Amino acid sequence: MSELWARVERLIGSDNLARLAEKKVAVVGLGSGGGFVALSLAMSGVGSFVLVDGDVIDAGNVMRHVADRRYIGQNKAAAVADLIHNRNPQAEIELRPGIIEEHWNALDDVHIVVVAVDQEAVKFAINEQCLKKRLRASYAGVYERGEGGDHVIISPFAGPCYACWAEATREGARIAIDPAGELDYGMIDDAGILAAEPALWVNVTKVAGIQAGLVINELLRGTDAHEAMPANTLIVTNSAMDIIEGQTAEPHTGLWIEIERDPDCLVCGERLKQGISMLAREDEAAISLADLAASGLTTDIVFEEDAD
Protein backbone atom coordinates (compact mmCIF):
# COMPACT_ATOMS: atom_id res chain seq x y z
CA MET A 1 0.00 0.00 0.00
CA SER A 2 1.34 3.44 -0.92
CA GLU A 3 2.14 6.15 1.58
CA LEU A 4 -0.95 7.95 0.26
CA TRP A 5 -3.21 5.44 2.03
CA ALA A 6 -1.02 4.55 5.02
CA ARG A 7 -3.12 6.32 7.66
CA VAL A 8 -6.44 5.13 6.26
CA GLU A 9 -5.08 1.58 6.17
CA ARG A 10 -3.98 1.80 9.80
CA LEU A 11 -7.43 3.02 10.76
CA ILE A 12 -9.67 0.49 8.99
CA GLY A 13 -7.23 -2.31 8.09
CA SER A 14 -5.78 -3.45 4.78
CA ASP A 15 -8.60 -5.91 4.02
CA ASN A 16 -11.29 -3.29 4.50
CA LEU A 17 -9.38 -0.73 2.48
CA ALA A 18 -9.06 -3.26 -0.33
CA ARG A 19 -12.80 -3.94 -0.06
CA LEU A 20 -13.63 -0.23 -0.44
CA ALA A 21 -11.31 0.02 -3.43
CA GLU A 22 -13.51 -2.55 -5.18
CA LYS A 23 -16.75 -0.70 -4.49
CA LYS A 24 -18.57 1.36 -7.09
CA VAL A 25 -20.79 4.24 -5.97
CA ALA A 26 -23.19 6.31 -8.05
CA VAL A 27 -23.57 9.91 -6.89
CA VAL A 28 -26.59 11.65 -8.38
CA GLY A 29 -26.27 15.39 -7.90
CA LEU A 30 -22.84 16.96 -7.39
CA GLY A 31 -23.86 20.15 -5.67
CA SER A 32 -22.76 21.35 -2.25
CA GLY A 33 -23.77 18.11 -0.53
CA GLY A 34 -23.14 15.54 -3.25
CA GLY A 35 -19.76 16.97 -4.19
CA PHE A 36 -18.61 16.79 -0.56
CA VAL A 37 -19.88 13.22 -0.20
CA ALA A 38 -18.19 12.05 -3.41
CA LEU A 39 -14.85 13.56 -2.47
CA SER A 40 -15.12 12.21 1.09
CA LEU A 41 -15.83 8.69 -0.16
CA ALA A 42 -12.84 8.87 -2.51
CA MET A 43 -10.61 10.04 0.35
CA SER A 44 -11.87 7.13 2.46
CA GLY A 45 -10.86 4.50 -0.10
CA VAL A 46 -13.83 4.00 -2.44
CA GLY A 47 -12.29 3.17 -5.79
CA SER A 48 -14.96 3.62 -8.45
CA PHE A 49 -17.65 6.22 -9.14
CA VAL A 50 -20.40 7.18 -11.53
CA LEU A 51 -21.05 10.93 -11.24
CA VAL A 52 -24.32 12.31 -12.62
CA ASP A 53 -25.10 16.03 -12.88
CA GLY A 54 -26.08 18.40 -15.67
CA ASP A 55 -25.32 21.71 -13.94
CA VAL A 56 -22.22 23.89 -14.14
CA ILE A 57 -20.29 25.63 -11.37
CA ASP A 58 -21.06 29.33 -11.18
CA ALA A 59 -19.61 32.06 -8.96
CA GLY A 60 -22.47 31.72 -6.50
CA ASN A 61 -21.58 28.07 -5.88
CA VAL A 62 -17.96 28.60 -4.87
CA MET A 63 -18.56 29.41 -1.20
CA ARG A 64 -20.79 26.34 -0.82
CA HIS A 65 -18.95 23.73 -2.88
CA VAL A 66 -15.78 21.62 -2.86
CA ALA A 67 -14.95 23.12 -6.29
CA ASP A 68 -13.24 26.50 -6.20
CA ARG A 69 -13.01 29.39 -8.69
CA ARG A 70 -10.84 27.35 -11.08
CA TYR A 71 -13.91 25.34 -12.01
CA ILE A 72 -16.38 28.16 -12.75
CA GLY A 73 -18.18 27.34 -15.99
CA GLN A 74 -17.35 23.62 -15.82
CA ASN A 75 -19.80 20.79 -15.31
CA LYS A 76 -20.14 19.96 -11.60
CA ALA A 77 -19.58 16.23 -12.11
CA ALA A 78 -16.44 16.91 -14.16
CA ALA A 79 -15.15 19.34 -11.54
CA VAL A 80 -15.62 16.83 -8.72
CA ALA A 81 -14.01 14.09 -10.85
CA ASP A 82 -10.92 16.27 -11.24
CA LEU A 83 -10.80 16.89 -7.48
CA ILE A 84 -11.07 13.16 -6.82
CA HIS A 85 -8.26 12.36 -9.26
CA ASN A 86 -6.07 14.95 -7.54
CA ARG A 87 -6.50 12.91 -4.33
CA ASN A 88 -6.54 9.42 -5.85
CA PRO A 89 -5.23 9.19 -9.41
CA GLN A 90 -6.21 5.51 -9.55
CA ALA A 91 -9.92 6.18 -8.95
CA GLU A 92 -12.13 5.00 -11.80
CA ILE A 93 -14.75 7.62 -12.67
CA GLU A 94 -17.53 7.51 -15.22
CA LEU A 95 -19.00 10.92 -15.99
CA ARG A 96 -22.65 11.37 -16.93
CA PRO A 97 -23.25 15.09 -17.63
CA GLY A 98 -27.01 15.46 -17.64
CA ILE A 99 -30.07 14.61 -15.60
CA ILE A 100 -30.47 11.14 -14.13
CA GLU A 101 -33.68 10.53 -16.08
CA GLU A 102 -31.51 10.41 -19.21
CA HIS A 103 -28.95 8.07 -17.62
CA TRP A 104 -30.74 5.29 -15.75
CA ASN A 105 -28.11 2.80 -16.92
CA ALA A 106 -25.62 4.77 -14.83
CA LEU A 107 -27.08 2.86 -11.88
CA ASP A 108 -26.19 -0.53 -13.33
CA ASP A 109 -23.53 -2.51 -11.47
CA VAL A 110 -23.11 -0.07 -8.57
CA HIS A 111 -23.10 -1.06 -4.91
CA ILE A 112 -25.02 1.94 -3.57
CA VAL A 113 -26.58 5.16 -4.90
CA VAL A 114 -25.95 8.48 -3.16
CA VAL A 115 -28.99 10.65 -3.88
CA ALA A 116 -28.01 14.31 -3.54
CA VAL A 117 -30.70 16.14 -5.50
CA ASP A 118 -33.21 18.64 -4.13
CA GLN A 119 -36.32 17.79 -6.14
CA GLU A 120 -38.60 15.28 -4.46
CA ALA A 121 -40.00 14.14 -7.83
CA VAL A 122 -36.50 13.11 -8.91
CA LYS A 123 -35.96 11.25 -5.63
CA PHE A 124 -39.18 9.34 -6.20
CA ALA A 125 -38.06 8.41 -9.72
CA ILE A 126 -34.70 7.22 -8.38
CA ASN A 127 -36.55 5.23 -5.70
CA GLU A 128 -38.51 3.40 -8.42
CA GLN A 129 -35.33 2.53 -10.28
CA CYS A 130 -33.56 1.36 -7.13
CA LEU A 131 -36.46 -0.95 -6.30
CA LYS A 132 -36.37 -2.30 -9.84
CA LYS A 133 -32.60 -2.82 -9.78
CA ARG A 134 -32.48 -3.98 -6.09
CA LEU A 135 -30.12 -1.15 -5.18
CA ARG A 136 -29.48 0.38 -1.80
CA ALA A 137 -29.71 4.17 -1.78
CA SER A 138 -28.60 6.89 0.62
CA TYR A 139 -30.82 10.00 0.90
CA ALA A 140 -29.91 13.13 2.85
CA GLY A 141 -31.63 16.49 3.21
CA VAL A 142 -30.67 19.84 4.70
CA TYR A 143 -33.48 21.88 6.23
CA GLU A 144 -34.36 25.52 5.71
CA ARG A 145 -31.51 27.90 6.59
CA GLY A 146 -29.42 24.88 7.54
CA GLU A 147 -31.08 24.44 10.93
CA GLY A 148 -30.59 20.68 10.63
CA GLY A 149 -30.92 17.73 8.32
CA ASP A 150 -31.62 14.03 8.04
CA HIS A 151 -30.33 10.83 6.48
CA VAL A 152 -31.70 7.41 5.62
CA ILE A 153 -30.36 4.38 3.76
CA ILE A 154 -33.10 2.55 1.88
CA SER A 155 -32.65 -1.18 1.26
CA PRO A 156 -35.20 -2.54 -1.24
CA PHE A 157 -38.06 -4.40 0.45
CA ALA A 158 -36.18 -4.56 3.77
CA GLY A 159 -37.87 -1.63 5.46
CA PRO A 160 -39.45 1.43 3.84
CA CYS A 161 -38.86 2.54 0.29
CA TYR A 162 -38.26 6.26 -0.16
CA ALA A 163 -41.96 6.81 -0.84
CA CYS A 164 -42.90 5.20 2.51
CA TRP A 165 -40.20 7.16 4.27
CA ALA A 166 -41.13 10.51 2.69
CA GLU A 167 -44.80 10.00 3.52
CA ALA A 168 -43.77 9.90 7.18
CA THR A 169 -41.18 12.67 7.11
CA ARG A 170 -41.93 15.14 4.32
CA GLU A 171 -44.54 17.67 3.19
CA GLY A 172 -45.65 18.32 6.75
CA ALA A 173 -46.75 14.71 7.23
CA ARG A 174 -46.47 13.53 10.82
CA ILE A 175 -46.18 10.08 12.28
CA ALA A 176 -46.67 9.14 15.94
CA ILE A 177 -43.50 7.54 17.28
CA ASP A 178 -44.14 7.54 21.02
CA PRO A 179 -46.53 9.08 23.56
CA ALA A 180 -44.27 12.13 23.81
CA GLY A 181 -45.17 13.57 20.43
CA GLU A 182 -45.02 13.42 16.65
CA LEU A 183 -42.42 14.24 14.04
CA ASP A 184 -42.51 17.89 13.01
CA TYR A 185 -39.87 18.64 10.38
CA GLY A 186 -38.93 18.30 6.72
CA MET A 187 -41.22 20.78 4.95
CA ILE A 188 -41.44 20.76 1.15
CA ASP A 189 -42.00 24.03 -0.71
CA ASP A 190 -44.37 24.69 -3.62
CA ALA A 191 -41.68 23.68 -6.14
CA GLY A 192 -41.39 20.23 -4.57
CA ILE A 193 -38.00 20.92 -2.98
CA LEU A 194 -36.98 20.40 0.63
CA ALA A 195 -36.46 23.97 1.82
CA ALA A 196 -32.72 24.33 2.30
CA GLU A 197 -31.69 27.82 1.22
CA PRO A 198 -29.75 29.63 2.39
CA ALA A 199 -27.46 27.42 4.45
CA LEU A 200 -23.84 27.94 5.41
CA TRP A 201 -21.25 25.54 4.01
CA VAL A 202 -20.52 24.22 7.51
CA ASN A 203 -24.21 23.32 7.97
CA VAL A 204 -24.37 21.50 4.65
CA THR A 205 -21.13 19.59 5.19
CA LYS A 206 -22.23 18.47 8.65
CA VAL A 207 -25.11 16.55 7.09
CA ALA A 208 -23.02 15.50 4.07
CA GLY A 209 -20.26 14.21 6.36
CA ILE A 210 -22.80 12.07 8.21
CA GLN A 211 -24.09 10.77 4.87
CA ALA A 212 -20.58 9.87 3.70
CA GLY A 213 -19.78 8.13 6.98
CA LEU A 214 -22.95 6.05 6.93
CA VAL A 215 -22.40 5.10 3.28
CA ILE A 216 -18.88 3.89 4.14
CA ASN A 217 -20.35 1.92 7.04
CA GLU A 218 -22.89 0.33 4.68
CA LEU A 219 -20.22 -0.58 2.15
CA LEU A 220 -18.33 -2.33 4.94
CA ARG A 221 -21.33 -4.39 6.01
CA GLY A 222 -20.23 -7.90 6.89
CA THR A 223 -16.76 -6.82 8.03
CA ASP A 224 -15.30 -6.09 11.46
CA ALA A 225 -15.39 -2.37 10.62
CA HIS A 226 -19.17 -2.27 10.19
CA GLU A 227 -21.20 -0.90 13.09
CA ALA A 228 -24.93 -1.58 13.52
CA MET A 229 -26.97 1.61 13.69
CA PRO A 230 -29.80 2.02 16.23
CA ALA A 231 -32.47 2.86 13.60
CA ASN A 232 -32.80 3.69 9.91
CA THR A 233 -33.22 7.47 10.16
CA LEU A 234 -30.91 10.03 11.76
CA ILE A 235 -32.04 13.61 12.33
CA VAL A 236 -29.41 16.15 13.36
CA THR A 237 -29.64 19.77 14.46
CA ASN A 238 -27.36 22.71 13.76
CA SER A 239 -29.54 25.08 15.78
CA ALA A 240 -32.39 24.58 18.25
CA MET A 241 -35.38 23.05 16.45
CA ASP A 242 -38.45 20.93 17.05
CA ILE A 243 -37.82 17.37 15.89
CA ILE A 244 -40.62 16.03 18.06
CA GLU A 245 -43.62 18.36 18.06
CA GLY A 246 -43.57 20.54 21.16
CA GLN A 247 -40.05 19.49 22.18
CA THR A 248 -37.10 21.67 21.29
CA ALA A 249 -33.93 19.75 20.51
CA GLU A 250 -30.69 21.41 21.57
CA PRO A 251 -28.23 22.66 18.92
CA HIS A 252 -25.75 20.09 17.57
CA THR A 253 -27.64 17.04 18.77
CA GLY A 254 -29.14 14.06 16.98
CA LEU A 255 -32.04 11.66 17.20
CA TRP A 256 -32.40 8.19 15.67
CA ILE A 257 -35.92 7.21 14.55
CA GLU A 258 -37.13 3.99 12.93
CA ILE A 259 -39.52 4.61 10.02
CA GLU A 260 -41.48 1.49 9.13
CA ARG A 261 -42.42 0.23 5.68
CA ASP A 262 -46.00 1.02 4.69
CA PRO A 263 -47.52 -2.30 3.50
CA ASP A 264 -50.04 -0.30 1.45
CA CYS A 265 -47.41 1.91 -0.18
CA LEU A 266 -48.40 2.60 -3.78
CA VAL A 267 -44.76 2.20 -4.81
CA CYS A 268 -43.08 -0.68 -2.97
CA GLY A 269 -46.36 -2.36 -1.98
CA GLU A 270 -47.55 -2.67 -5.56
CA ARG A 271 -44.08 -3.66 -6.79
CA LEU A 272 -43.85 -6.32 -4.10
CA LYS A 273 -47.22 -7.73 -5.14
CA GLN A 274 -46.08 -7.82 -8.76
CA GLY A 275 -42.86 -9.57 -7.72
CA ILE A 276 -44.74 -12.19 -5.70
CA SER A 277 -46.96 -12.93 -8.67
CA MET A 278 -43.94 -13.28 -10.94
CA LEU A 279 -42.19 -15.46 -8.36
CA ALA A 280 -45.18 -17.80 -8.31
CA ARG A 281 -44.75 -18.15 -12.08
CA GLU A 282 -40.99 -18.68 -11.65
CA ASP A 283 -40.31 -15.52 -13.66
CA GLU A 284 -36.62 -14.55 -13.63
CA ALA A 285 -37.53 -10.90 -13.07
CA ALA A 286 -39.43 -11.73 -9.89
CA ILE A 287 -38.64 -10.39 -6.46
CA SER A 288 -36.63 -13.03 -4.64
CA LEU A 289 -37.75 -15.11 -1.69
CA ALA A 290 -35.14 -13.25 0.36
CA ASP A 291 -36.73 -9.92 -0.59
CA LEU A 292 -40.13 -11.30 0.31
CA ALA A 293 -38.89 -12.47 3.70
CA ALA A 294 -37.18 -9.14 4.37
CA SER A 295 -40.35 -7.22 3.53
CA GLY A 296 -42.25 -8.78 6.42
CA LEU A 297 -45.22 -9.38 4.12
CA THR A 298 -47.05 -12.66 4.64
CA THR A 299 -48.63 -14.50 1.75
CA ASP A 300 -50.63 -17.68 1.27
CA ILE A 301 -49.15 -18.36 -2.16
CA VAL A 302 -48.31 -22.07 -2.55
CA PHE A 303 -45.32 -22.67 -4.82
CA GLU A 304 -45.13 -25.77 -6.94
CA GLU A 305 -42.36 -27.37 -4.92
CA ASP A 306 -44.54 -27.07 -1.78
CA ALA A 307 -47.77 -28.29 -3.38
CA ASP A 308 -47.41 -31.85 -2.08
Backbone hydrogen bonds, N-H to C=O, Kabsch-Sander energy under -0.5 kcal/mol:
donor,donor_aa,acceptor,acceptor_aa,energy
5,W,2,S,-1.4
6,A,3,E,-1.1
9,E,5,W,-2.8
10,R,6,A,-2.0
11,L,7,R,-1.5
12,I,8,V,-2.5
13,G,9,E,-2.4
17,L,13,G,-2.1
18,A,14,S,-2.4
19,R,15,D,-1.9
20,L,16,N,-2.3
21,A,17,L,-1.9
22,E,18,A,-0.8
22,E,19,R,-0.8
23,K,20,L,-1.5
25,V,48,S,-2.4
26,A,112,I,-2.1
27,V,25,V,-0.5
27,V,50,V,-2.8
28,V,26,A,-0.6
28,V,114,V,-2.9
29,G,27,V,-0.7
29,G,52,V,-2.8
35,G,31,G,-2.5
36,F,32,S,-0.8
37,V,33,G,-2.4
38,A,34,G,-2.7
39,L,35,G,-2.2
40,S,36,F,-2.3
41,L,37,V,-2.7
42,A,38,A,-2.1
43,M,39,L,-2.1
44,S,40,S,-0.7
44,S,41,L,-0.7
45,G,41,L,-0.5
45,G,42,A,-1.0
46,V,41,L,-2.1
47,G,20,L,-1.6
48,S,23,K,-1.4
49,F,92,E,-2.9
50,V,25,V,-2.1
51,L,94,E,-2.5
52,V,27,V,-2.5
52,V,50,V,-0.5
53,D,51,L,-0.5
53,D,96,R,-1.4
57,I,74,Q,-2.9
61,N,58,D,-1.9
62,V,58,D,-0.7
62,V,59,A,-0.7
64,R,61,N,-2.6
65,H,62,V,-0.9
71,Y,68,D,-2.0
72,I,69,R,-1.4
73,G,57,I,-3.5
74,Q,71,Y,-2.6
76,K,55,D,-2.6
79,A,75,N,-2.4
80,V,76,K,-2.4
81,A,77,A,-2.3
82,D,78,A,-2.0
83,L,79,A,-1.9
84,I,80,V,-2.6
85,H,81,A,-2.5
86,N,82,D,-1.5
87,R,83,L,-0.7
87,R,84,I,-1.2
88,N,84,I,-3.4
91,A,88,N,-1.9
92,E,47,G,-2.7
93,I,91,A,-0.6
94,E,49,F,-2.4
95,L,93,I,-0.5
96,R,51,L,-2.7
98,G,53,D,-0.5
98,G,96,R,-0.6
102,E,99,I,-1.8
103,H,100,I,-2.2
106,A,103,H,-2.2
107,L,104,W,-1.9
108,D,105,N,-1.2
110,V,107,L,-1.0
111,H,24,K,-3.3
112,I,24,K,-0.9
113,V,136,R,-1.9
114,V,26,A,-3.6
115,V,113,V,-0.7
115,V,138,S,-3.1
116,A,28,V,-2.8
116,A,114,V,-0.7
120,E,192,G,-3.0
123,K,119,Q,-1.7
124,F,120,E,-2.4
125,A,121,A,-1.8
126,I,122,V,-2.5
127,N,123,K,-2.5
128,E,124,F,-1.9
129,Q,125,A,-1.9
130,C,126,I,-2.7
131,L,127,N,-2.2
132,K,128,E,-2.2
133,K,129,Q,-2.6
134,R,130,C,-0.7
134,R,131,L,-0.6
135,L,130,C,-2.7
137,A,154,I,-2.0
138,S,113,V,-3.2
139,Y,137,A,-0.5
139,Y,152,V,-2.9
140,A,115,V,-0.9
141,G,150,D,-2.0
143,Y,148,G,-2.8
146,G,143,Y,-2.4
147,E,144,E,-1.6
149,G,236,V,-2.2
150,D,141,G,-2.1
151,H,234,L,-1.7
152,V,139,Y,-2.2
153,I,232,N,-0.8
154,I,137,A,-3.2
154,I,152,V,-0.5
155,S,153,I,-0.5
158,A,155,S,-2.2
165,W,161,C,-2.5
166,A,162,Y,-3.0
167,E,163,A,-1.9
168,A,164,C,-1.2
169,T,165,W,-1.3
170,R,166,A,-2.5
171,E,186,G,-0.9
172,G,186,G,-0.6
173,A,170,R,-2.4
177,I,181,G,-1.2
178,D,181,G,-1.0
181,G,178,D,-1.6
183,L,175,I,-1.3
184,D,243,I,-2.2
189,D,193,I,-2.6
192,G,189,D,-2.0
194,L,118,D,-1.0
195,A,187,M,-1.6
203,N,200,L,-0.6
204,V,200,L,-1.9
205,T,201,W,-2.9
206,K,202,V,-1.2
207,V,203,N,-1.2
208,A,204,V,-2.6
209,G,205,T,-2.8
210,I,206,K,-1.6
211,Q,207,V,-2.3
212,A,208,A,-2.7
213,G,209,G,-2.3
214,L,210,I,-2.4
215,V,211,Q,-2.1
216,I,212,A,-2.4
217,N,213,G,-2.1
218,E,214,L,-1.9
219,L,215,V,-2.5
220,L,216,I,-1.3
221,R,218,E,-1.6
223,T,220,L,-1.9
226,H,223,T,-1.0
233,T,257,I,-1.5
234,L,151,H,-2.2
235,I,255,L,-2.6
236,V,149,G,-2.7
237,T,253,T,-2.6
238,N,147,E,-3.3
239,S,147,E,-1.9
241,M,249,A,-1.3
243,I,241,M,-0.8
243,I,247,Q,-0.8
244,I,247,Q,-0.6
245,E,182,E,-4.0
247,Q,244,I,-2.7
249,A,241,M,-3.2
249,A,247,Q,-0.6
253,T,250,E,-0.6
255,L,235,I,-2.5
257,I,233,T,-2.8
259,I,257,I,-0.7
260,E,258,E,-0.5
265,C,262,D,-2.2
269,G,265,C,-0.7
270,E,265,C,-0.9
271,R,267,V,-1.9
272,L,268,C,-2.3
273,K,269,G,-2.0
274,Q,270,E,-2.3
275,G,271,R,-2.4
276,I,272,L,-2.4
277,S,273,K,-2.2
278,M,274,Q,-2.2
279,L,275,G,-2.4
280,A,276,I,-2.2
281,R,277,S,-1.0
282,E,279,L,-1.5
283,D,278,M,-3.1
286,A,283,D,-1.8
292,L,288,S,-2.2
293,A,289,L,-2.6
294,A,290,A,-2.5
295,S,291,D,-1.8
296,G,292,L,-0.7
296,G,293,A,-0.8
297,L,292,L,-0.7
303,F,301,I,-0.6
306,D,303,F,-2.0
307,A,303,F,-0.5
307,A,304,E,-1.3
